[in-house]
Amino acid sequence: MKDIKWVFVLYSLAAVAAMCGIGIAVGMRSVPVAIIAAIALIFVMGNGFKTKKKMREQGIL
């Protein structure tokens, strides 16, 4: 295994936190919080995939 790409670790932790937020919102029966957490999840995962694509094109990965 090569060196750790810490930016991807942070993206994955943020995505997990957003998924937990969705679960908590469902438990609280709060639709607005669930929607905000889902939007945050889409945003974080989208940025992670964009970063990965950019790093692949630059030859870093």
Secondary structure, DSSP 8 states (H G I E B T S, - for coil): -----HHHHHHHHHHHHHHHHHHHHHHHT-HHHHHHHHHHHHHHHHHHHHHHHHHHHHT--
